[in-house]
Amino acid sequence: MIPTIITERLVLRPFELQDAPEVKCLAGDRAIADTTLNIPHPYLNGMAEEWISKHQEQFAKGQGLTLAVTRKIDGTFIGAISLMNILATRCKLLPRRSSHTWILKKFIW
């Protein structure tokens, strides 16, 4: 099961299919797509749902952890974080093989 992480101001939680419209809006913004390696532009209908549907399997295989970033105070979706290639060895991450990506709505910039 994908974990939820709660901080003083944020909740990092598993994505749900109902987040797809927010993801499409975020990923469909050319300024966002231009700052990432893995977001195609244009971001077509169905891409968000497909992306979200892969998260549980990636986590179960130790390939990645992707979480929605929301404000704790009101649950507003503000972005995503992905940790990829998180091969676990005795509960330790191997940072030399890992990568991470933050994608945040422009009003956070």
N, C-alpha and C positions, 0 to 999 in steps of 0.2 A: 504494500500500500504506500502510495506517495505521501510523504509527510507534509504537515503544515507547520510553518515557522512563524511565531508571533513575537514581534518586537514592540518597543514602546510606541512606535508610530505606524508600523506596517504589519500586514499579514501577507506572508508568502504561502500560497495555497495551490493545490492541484487545479489545473484548468478543468472546466466543465464545458460541455457542448454549448450551453447557453452563453458562454463567453465569446463564441465565434463572431458575432457582429462587431464586438469591441476589437477583437484581434484583426478582423478584416479592415476596419477603419484605421487602426494603428499601422498595420503592415502595408496598407494601401497608400499611405502617405509617402510621396516620393522622397521627402527629406529623411524619413526614417529608413526607407529601403536603401538610399544612397550611403548610409553610414554602417551598413551591415553586409556581411558576405553571403548570407544564406536566405535573404528575402528577395524573391523575384518581384519585378515591377513590369507590368501591372500585376496586382495580387487579385487573382480571379475568384469568382464565386466557388465555394466548396473547398478552397485551399485551407482555410482556417479550421474547418471541421476535420479535414484529413490530418492536419498537423496535430490538433488536439488528440485525435484518436490514437496516435502513435506513442503518446507520453507514457502510459502505463507499461507497455511492453518494453520500451527503452529502459525504464527504471528497473523493471524486473530482471532484465538481462545485464544490468550494471553499465549500460551504455550511456545513460544520461538522466538528468533530473531537470525538469522544466516546471517552473512555478509561475502562477499569476502573481503580480505585485499589486496589492490593494491597500488603500488607506484604512488604518484600524478604526478611525473615528466614524467613518460612514460607509466603508466597503467599496468606495470608488476605485474602479480598475484604473491603474496608472501605468502598467507595463508588464514586462516578463523578464525572468532571468532563467538562463539555461546553463547547466554545468554538464559538459559532454565528455565522453570517454573517461568516466569516473570508475575505472577498474578498482575494485576493492581487494585489498590483500590484508588479511587480518585486521579488518576494520580501518585501515589507513588508506587514504586516497593517494594516488601516485600523481602528484602535480605536474611532473615533467611530461605526462601524457594527457593531461586534462586541458580543457579550454572552457572559457565562460563567455557569456554574452548577456549584456543588459540592454533592454529596449524599453525606453520610457516615453510617455506622451510628451509632446513638445512643451506643454505648459509647465512641466517639471524642469526643463532645461534652464 
